[in-house]
């Protein structure tokens, strides 16, 4: 493998690509803490936790992404990151508000959906229990 000064990063959501391009550094967070990647870092796979992902572009410009859980795969000079939800912010201060607004609305919708699913599951269990009763 040759020494590289940048890596190709793809940050993908289920429905679209949030970022695709070169980067000279990346900082992310896994379950065991934050870590940094440079282009010649050893290949690996890790699960990401909800956090801020920071990309440094070849010109030195930093880009900030608020991400939900996901998976990062580093292979050669390519880094592929698949996340459930994510948003980009101009800076850390604006990112905090963007994440709160975007993820907060989705979290409420998800909470309502999970409650409905729980009621449905309870109803199914109750009906199975009725089927097992003697004389039913």
Residue, then its C-alpha position, 0 to 999 in steps of 0.5 A: x500500500x502506498x502512503x497517502x495524504x488523503x482518504x476518500x470518505x462517504x457518509x451515507x444515510x438510508x435515503x441519500x449521501x450526506x457527504x462524499x469526498x476527500x479528507x485528510x483526517x476524521x474524528x469520530x466516536x465509538x462505544x469505547x471512546x473517540x478516535x482519529x483516522x488519518x489516510x494511512x491508518x490500519x483498516x478496521x470496522x467499528x460501530x459509531x455512537x451518537x456524537x459529532x463527527x469531524x472531517x478535515x478536508x485537504x485544504x484544512x477546512x473542518x466539517x461538522x456532522x451530528x450523527x446517530x448510531x452507525x457503522x464505519x468501515x476503513x479499507x485502504x484509503x476509503x472510509x465508508x460510514x453508514x448512519x441512521x440519521x445525520x445532519x451537517x452544521x456550519x460550526x459546533x454551536x449551530x450543529x447543536x441546534x440543528x441536531x436538537x431540531x432534526x433529531x427531536x422531531x424524529x424522536x417524537x415520531x419514533x416514540x409514538x410508533x414504538x408505543x403503537x407497536x407495543x400495544x399491538x404486540x401486547x394485543x397479539x400476546x393476549x390473543x395467543x394466551x386466550x387461544x391456549x386457555x382450556x375450552x377456548 
